[in-house]
């Protein structure tokens, strides 16, 4: 697995963790933004 795919996978994982934490804290707008960034990063995995 190339280093670029690993790094994008880590970015997606960090975004998903951020989404979960932001939702628990009640910040739905920031969670949605974090989810959008994660989806954009996941596109680079394909």
MARBA-3410 file (N, C-alpha, C, O; in Angstrom, 1 decimal):
46
0.9,-1.2,0.0,0.0,0.0,0.0,0.9,1.2,0.0,1.8,1.4,0.9 ~ 0.7,2.1,-1.0,1.6,3.3,-1.0,1.3,4.3,0.1,0.2,4.3,0.8 ~ 2.3,5.1,0.4,2.3,6.0,1.5,1.1,7.0,1.4,0.5,7.4,2.3 ~ 0.9,7.4,0.1,-0.2,8.4,-0.1,-1.6,7.9,0.3,-2.4,8.6,0.9 ~ -1.9,6.6,0.0,-3.1,6.0,0.4,-3.2,5.9,1.9,-4.3,6.1,2.5
-2.1,5.5,2.6,-2.1,5.4,4.0,-2.4,6.8,4.7,-3.2,6.9,5.6 ~ -1.8,7.8,4.2,-2.0,9.2,4.8,-3.4,9.7,4.6,-4.0,10.3,5.5 ~ -4.0,9.4,3.4,-5.4,9.8,3.1,-6.3,9.0,4.0,-7.3,9.6,4.5 ~ -6.0,7.8,4.3,-6.8,6.9,5.2,-6.8,7.5,6.6,-7.8,7.4,7.3 ~ -5.6,7.9,7.0,-5.5,8.5,8.4,-6.3,9.8,8.5,-6.9,10.0,9.5
-6.2,10.6,7.4,-7.0,11.8,7.4,-8.5,11.5,7.5,-9.2,12.2,8.3 ~ -9.0,10.5,6.8,-10.4,10.1,6.9,-10.8,9.6,8.3,-11.8,10.0,8.8 ~ -9.9,8.8,8.8,-10.1,8.3,10.2,-10.2,9.5,11.2,-11.1,9.5,12.1 ~ -9.3,10.4,11.1,-9.3,11.6,12.0,-10.6,12.4,11.9,-11.1,12.8,12.8 ~ -11.0,12.6,10.6,-12.3,13.3,10.4,-13.4,12.6,11.0,-14.3,13.2,11.6
-13.5,11.3,10.9,-14.6,10.5,11.4,-14.6,10.6,13.0,-15.7,10.6,13.6 ~ -13.4,10.5,13.6,-13.3,10.7,15.0,-13.8,12.1,15.4,-14.5,12.2,16.4 ~ -13.4,13.0,14.6,-13.8,14.4,14.9,-15.3,14.6,14.8,-15.9,15.3,15.6 ~ -15.9,13.9,13.8,-17.4,14.0,13.6,-18.1,13.4,14.9,-19.0,14.0,15.4 ~ -17.6,12.3,15.4,-18.2,11.7,16.5,-18.1,12.6,17.8,-19.0,12.8,18.5
-16.9,13.1,18.0,-16.7,14.0,19.1,-17.5,15.3,19.0,-18.1,15.7,20.0 ~ -17.5,15.9,17.9,-18.3,17.1,17.7,-19.8,16.9,17.9,-20.5,17.7,18.4 ~ -20.3,15.7,17.4,-21.7,15.4,17.6,-22.0,15.2,19.1,-23.1,15.6,19.6 ~ -21.1,14.6,19.8,-21.3,14.4,21.2,-21.3,15.7,22.0,-22.0,15.8,23.0 ~ -20.6,16.6,21.5,-20.5,18.0,22.1,-21.6,18.9,21.7,-21.8,19.9,22.3
-22.4,18.5,20.7,-23.6,19.3,20.3,-23.3,20.2,19.2,-24.1,21.1,18.9 ~ -22.1,20.1,18.5,-21.8,21.0,17.4,-22.1,20.3,16.1,-21.2,19.8,15.4 ~ -23.4,20.3,15.7,-23.8,19.6,14.5,-23.2,20.3,13.2,-22.9,19.5,12.3 ~ -23.2,21.6,13.2,-22.7,22.2,12.0,-21.2,21.9,11.7,-20.8,21.6,10.6 ~ -20.4,22.0,12.8,-19.0,21.6,12.6,-18.8,20.2,12.3,-17.9,19.8,11.6
-19.7,19.3,12.9,-19.6,17.9,12.6,-19.9,17.6,11.1,-19.2,16.8,10.5 ~ -20.9,18.3,10.5,-21.2,18.2,9.1,-20.0,18.7,8.2,-19.7,18.0,7.2 ~ -19.4,19.7,8.6,-18.2,20.2,7.9,-17.1,19.2,7.9,-16.4,19.0,6.9 ~ -16.9,18.7,9.1,-15.8,17.6,9.3,-16.1,16.4,8.4,-15.2,15.8,7.9 ~ -17.4,16.0,8.4,-17.8,14.9,7.6,-17.6,15.2,6.1,-17.1,14.3,5.4
-17.9,16.4,5.7,-17.6,16.8,4.2,-16.2,16.7,3.9,-15.8,16.2,2.8 ~ -15.3,17.1,4.8,-13.9,17.1,4.6,-13.4,15.6,4.5,-12.6,15.2,3.7 ~ -14.0,14.8,5.4,-13.7,13.3,5.4,-14.1,12.7,4.1,-13.4,11.8,3.5 ~ -15.3,13.0,3.6,-15.7,12.5,2.3,-14.8,12.9,1.2,-14.5,12.1,0.3 ~ -14.4,14.2,1.2,-13.6,14.7,0.1,-12.2,14.0,0.2,-11.6,13.7,-0.9
-11.7,13.7,1.4,-10.5,13.0,1.5,-10.6,11.5,1.1,-9.7,10.9,0.5 ~ -11.8,10.9,1.3,-12.0,9.5,1.0,-12.0,9.3,-0.5,-11.7,8.3,-1.0 ~ -12.4,10.4,-1.3,-12.4,10.3,-2.7,-10.9,10.0,-3.2,-10.8,9.3,-4.2 ~ -9.9,10.5,-2.5,-8.6,10.2,-2.9,-8.1,8.8,-2.6,-7.0,8.4,-3.1 ~ -8.9,8.0,-1.9,-8.5,6.6,-1.6,-8.9,5.7,-2.8,-8.4,4.6,-2.9
-9.7,6.2,-3.7,-10.2,5.3,-4.8,-9.2,5.4,-6.0,-9.4,4.7,-7.0
END
